[in-house]
Amino acid sequence: MGENKKERILVMNIGSTSSKIAVFDDDQEVFSKTIRHTREEMAQFDNVLDEYEFRKEKIFEALAENNIPLESLTCACSRGGNIIACPHGAIKVDQAMVDYLTRPGQTSAHASLHGSIIANELMNEYGIPALVYDAIGTDEMIPLARVSGVPEIPHFTVGHTLNTRAMGIKYAEEKLGKKFDECTFIIAHLGGGSSIRLYKDGVNIDAVNDGDAYFTPERGGGVDTKALVRMGFSGKYTETEMARKFHGGGGLKAHLNTADGLEVEKMIEDGDEYAKLIYEAMAYELAKSIGTLAVAVDGKVDAIILTGGSAKSKFLSEYITKKVSWIAPVEVMAGEFEMEALAGGALRVLRGEEEAQDFGEIAASAVDRIRIFPGVEPYTAPAKYFE
């Protein structure tokens, strides 16, 4: 990590139907590829954990085909899986993290965990740093926002920390001439799964997840809990089937048999009134959720930012903007800038500008950070990792 050494950083952002990879020489991208996976390819696997060798082989093949030897890498950085509730920033990958991500019996494994495992393998093979940055498990919610009426199930934050923070930092610097930690933003990442974040003074103090309220192209969203309990105990569905009904098979997919927003907009153009109702209802619920976060800071919001792939939809972005622009200026920053954010975070660590956190220390303090009710263990914290 000498002062004049050029860093070659592999960054990985692995999703349910694609594996996005890029290589940066310092802050300059020299290679990128989105490896698409067909439904037929993914259907051969019973669960996310079974996909590992397939995903790794595709990534290593892409690097070899583009003349990027694994031994030329000086760091591997992943979006990370749904790890223990953690602060934002860089976290060192180690075997304890891999063990947590691959623990048996979990129902919320996210495909991005494969990037963490690949990074760990590269670290062991080549002795290079392995990191996750702004992991999916990032949770900085204040205690007041965490309390629910069911002590065993507190509110929590999960999802798109990486892209929302990157867009907030970019907007603060380029549009306001301020530092991110001097601003208050509501940032909505809109995609197959979505999350809406409230950032105040650089910290994600509150959020509305796609399991809390609104539905998305693939998520069922918030529903009546009594009806949910009846459905779960009806005997018609297994636990896995119930989980898939809300995560991957809900939202637009459940109503219209597609999660493709462009396809839905074509249906609307062709006069499908039901498709219009469902699509507008999705935008309506997203806008309502943005409004609830404005209440949390007494309406004092510097800007509302719409990002993610679905923000490219003119229908969605214009509908939401019309509903919430009375709160604060709305900026559409469509698309995803996660690869640049991963590389930038890793480079700051390599240059000594940011310190990478230790997973063991985070794990040891996770329960106390997210516990609200005395004597009640948060369901997100398997006991064996906090002994």
N, C-alpha and C positions, 0 to 999 in steps of 0.2 A: 504494500500500500504506500509506496514511496510517492513523493510529491509529484514527480513527473510521469509516474506510471499511468498508462492508459488502461482503464477498466473495461472489460468485456462482460456485459451483464445479460444473462438470459432471463427474460420475464415471461411468466405464464399466467394466463387467465382462462381457466378451464370451466366451461359451462355444460349444461345438460346435453346440448346437441352440437357443440363445437369446442375445439381446443385452440385458443388464440395464443400464439407465441411470437416473441420478437427478441432481437438481439441489438443491444446498444453498445457502441463504443463511446464511453463516457455518456454524454447526453445526446449523441447522434444515433438515430436508428439506422442500422445497416441491413437489417432483414426483418421481415414480418410475414406472418402467414396465419390465416384462419383456416384450420382443418375442419371441414364440415363432416358430420357423422349422420348417416341416414337412419331413419327409423328402423330399417331392417338390420343394420349393423348393431344398433343399441338393443334391439329386441332379444339378442342372444344372451344378454346378461340379466340375472335375476335381481341384482341390486347395484348400487353405485360402486361399492367396494370391489365387485367382481370385474369392473372395467379397467383396472389399473394397468395390467400388462398391455392391453390393447391401446390405451391412451399413450403410454410411454413409448411403445414401438412406433406409433404414428409420429410422435414429436421427434424422436431421435432420427427417424428416416428423413423428415423434413430438414433437419439441421444438416445431415450428411449430404443430402441432395443439393444443398446450397453452400457446400464447402465451408461449413462451420464445425470444426472438430470440437468434440466435447472438452478436450484438454486445453483448448484456447480460452475457455471461459474462466473468469476470475470471480464470478458471483452468480448465484441463482436466486431469483426472487419471485415468489408466487403471491397471488391474491389471498391464498390461504383458505382453509376450510372453515367450517362453523366451529371454531374452537371455543374454549372457555371464555366467558365474559372478560374482555380485556380493554385496556386503554388504546387509543389510536396510536399510529406510528409503527416502527419496525420491531419485530420480535424474532429472535433467533430460533431457527428450526432445530429440533433435536429429537431423539428417539421417544422421549416422553410425549412430545406433541404428536408424533406419528401414532403412538399407542392410543392416545386419546381420540384422534381422528378415526382410527380403525377399530375402536372398541365394539364388541358384539352387542347386539340388541338395540342399537339406536334406530330411530325412525326418521331422523332429520339429516342424514348424510348428504352433503352438497358436493357436486362433482369437482369443485375447486380444490378439494382436499388432495387430489392427485398431484397437483403442482407442488404441494408441500412435501409429498412423499418423494417425488422426483428430485426436488431440491436436496432433500436429505441424502438420497442415494448419490447424487453428484458430490456432495460434501464429503461423504465417506470414501468415495472413489478417488477424488482429485484434491481433496483438502481445501476446497474453496468455501467461503462463507455462504450459508443458506439462510434465507430470510422469508418472512411473510410481511406484508405491509398493509396497514389499514384493513385488517382481517375482517371477514364476515361477522365474526363474533364480537367485534368492537361494541362495547356497551358502556356509555358514560352517563346514562340517564340519572337525573337527580332523584333523591329518595321520594320527594313529593309526587313525581310523575310515575314512580314505580309501583305505588300502592294500588292494589285491586281489591275487590270485595271478597276474593277467594285467597286466603293467605298462601296456599300452596302454589298459586299461579300468579306471581307478580308480573307486571308489565316489564318488557325488556326491549332492547333494540337489536335488530339483526338485519343484515343485508348489505346495502351498497355504500358503505363508508368510503371506500376508495374513490369512486367517481364523484360522489357528492362533495367530499372535502376538496378534491382536485378542482372542481368547478367553482367552489366557493373561494378558494385561494386565487384562482385565475380572475374571477370577477372583481374581487376586492382590489387586487393590484392594478388591473387594466382599466376598470370602469370607475372605481372610487378613489384610486391612488392611496389605498389604505392597506394595512395588514389584515389578514383574515381574522386574527384574534381581537380586532377592534370593531368587528361588525356583528350584526344579528341577521341571519339569513334563514329562510325556509327553502329547502332544496328538495325537489321531488325527482327521484329517479324513476322514470316510467319505462317499463319493459314487460316481458312475460311475467316476471315478478317485479313488484315495485316497493319502494319505501320512501317515506316523506320525513325529512329530518329538520329539526330546529337547532341551529348552531348559534350559540351566544358566546362571545369572547373566545372563539376557537374551540369550544366544547359542545358536543352533541347532547344537550341537556334533556331533550324530549324527542319523541318520534311517534309516527303512526305507521305500523307495519301492515302489510297486505293481509295479515291474518286477523287484524283488529277491526277493520271497518270496510274499506272499499274492496271491490274485486278488480281483477286485472285480466289480461288475456288468458292466463293459466291458473289463477288463484281464486278460490271461492270467496275469500274475504270474511267479514264478520257476519254472523247469522244469529238467530235466536237460540240461546243456549239450551232452553228446554227442548226445542225441536231437535237440536244437535244430539243431546243425550238420548232422546227416544230413538233417533236414527242409529246411533252407535250401538244401542242395546237391542235393536230390533231382530238381530240374528241374521239379517240379510247381508251384512258386510263383515269382513275381517278387519283387524286394526290397520293392516296395510292398505286394504281397499278404501277404508275411510280416509286415511292420510292422502291417498292419491286423488280422492274425490275433491279434496280442497287444495292440494299442492300438486299441480301438473294437469289436473283434469277438470278444474273449475272455471269460473269466469266465462269469457267468450267461448272457450272450447266446449263448455257444458251446454251453453245456450245455442251456439251456432255451428258447432262441430268444426271450428277452426280457431286457432290462436293467432292467425295472421291478420294484423290490422288492415293491411292493404286489400286483402281478400274481402274483409268485412266492408270496407269503404266502397269496393266495387259492387257488393251486394246492395248497399244503400243507393248507389248511383243507378242501379237497375230497378229501383223502386221497392225494395224489400223493407217494409215498414217495421217489421219485428226487429230486423237487424239494426235499423236506425234507433229504435227504442233502447235496445241493449247497449249499443255503443255510446249513446248519449248518457245513459244511466251510469256507465263506467266513468265517464268524464265528470258527471255530476257528483258522484261519490268522492272522486279524487279531489275536486274543488272544495267540497265540504270538509274533508280532512285537513287540507291546507288551512282553512279558516280556523279550525280548532287549535292549531299550533300558534296562530297569531294571538289568540286569546291568552295563551300561556305567558306571553311577554307584553301584555297590555296593548297589543297592536303596534308596538314599536319595532318595526321590521325595516331593515335597510333595503332588502330586495327579496323577491321570490324568484327562484331559478328552476326552470324545467329542463331536465336533462334525460339521458338515456335514449335508447333506440326509438321508443314510441313517441318521444317528443318531436320526432320528424313529421308526425302526422299533423297536418294543418288543421284538420277537424278538431283533434284533441287539444292541441296547444291553444288554438283560438278560443275554444269553448271555455277552457280553464282560465285563460287570461281574462276573459270577459267577466267571469264570476269573481275573481280575486284581486283584480288590479286596483280596487279601492283600498286595499290593505297597504300595498307597496308596489313599486315598479316591478314588472314581470320581465324577466330575461329568458329567452329560449336559447339554450346551449345544447342543441340536439346532438345525439350521438354519444359515444363513450370515449373517454380519454384515459382509460385505466392503464394502458401499457406505458404511456409516458409518466404517469403518476408512480407506477411501480419502479420504473428505472430511476426516476428522480429521487425517490425515497432511498433506494439501495445505494445510489451514488453518494448521497449525503452521509450515509453510514460509513461507506468505504473511505470517504474523505475526512472522517472524524467530525463532521458538522452535526451529526445526530447520533445518539447512543441507542443501540439495539437493546431491547428489553429481554429479560430472561423468562422463558416460559414457566419454569418451575416456580419462580417468585410470583408470577401472575397467578398461577394455579393455586398457590398456597393462600393467596388473599382473595380469591374470586368469590367464595361463599360469603365472606364478611362484607364484600363490596356490594353484593346484590341481595343479601338477606335484609328483609325489612321487618318481618315478624319474629319475635324471639321464639326459639325452639322449633321453628319451621325451616326445613332445608329446601331451598329453591330447587325446583325439579330439573333445572338445567345443569346441575352439578353432581355427577356420579360420585358417590362417596369415596371410592377407592383412590381417587386422584387428590384427596385432601386429607389423607391419613397422616 
